[in-house]
Amino acid sequence: MLEKVKTLENKNYLGEILSNKKVKYVIGTILLCGIGIALPRIFHVLAGSSAGSTFLPMHLAVLIAALVFGTTSACLVAGSSVIFSYLLTGMPTLARMPYMLIELLIYAILLSVANKKMNSYLSLIATIILGRILYAGVLAISIHVLGLPTYGISVIESIKAGLPGIMIQIICVPFLAKVIQKGVKLDKNDNNR
């Protein structure tokens, strides 16, 4: 009988740990890191090598992390997605990796900040627009000030190629973020920002 009581106490203790907001934050961030690494690979296998630039799968996990968990989580997802994707699959290429990392970090920070002031749809649209402008500035500084090669990266071309991915982001990301927030029982104000 005493063993059953201890087992119930242990189960309750586990339930308390899993209901802790910090634990939800850590587990959610780790899961989104895994999604940020796996999703691009899935798209490449199913839709070919140009799927990344067309559907922007790596962006999805970063944007969801920004809406659900905030800046730190989104930056961790961005960094781990880019670095581990390169280490495991060679994509993005080593030459493009710093640019991809900067782009995702821009989106992570912008969306986390904008989401504090606007609803998720408006903050996402503002982030997509302002993020592209800031990324264009990064490329301009890289080329004209630092003299670095950009390896054929063009913001205009990436917008054209990535229109399907941008549409997926606008349609799916706020909805998925809301579902996740409800599932883990986090309010917008609970985000570890």
Protein Blocks (a to p, Z undefined) as FASTA:
>chain_A
ZZmmmmmmmmmmmmmmmmpmklmmmmmmmmmmmmmmmmmmmmmmmnojklmmmnommlmm
mmmmmmmnommlmmmmmmmmmmmmmmmnopacfklmmmmmmmmmmmmmmmmmmmmmmcfk
lmmmmmmmmmmmmmmmmmmmmmmmnopaeehpafklmmmmmmmmmmmmmmmmmmmmmmmm
mmnopafklpcZZ
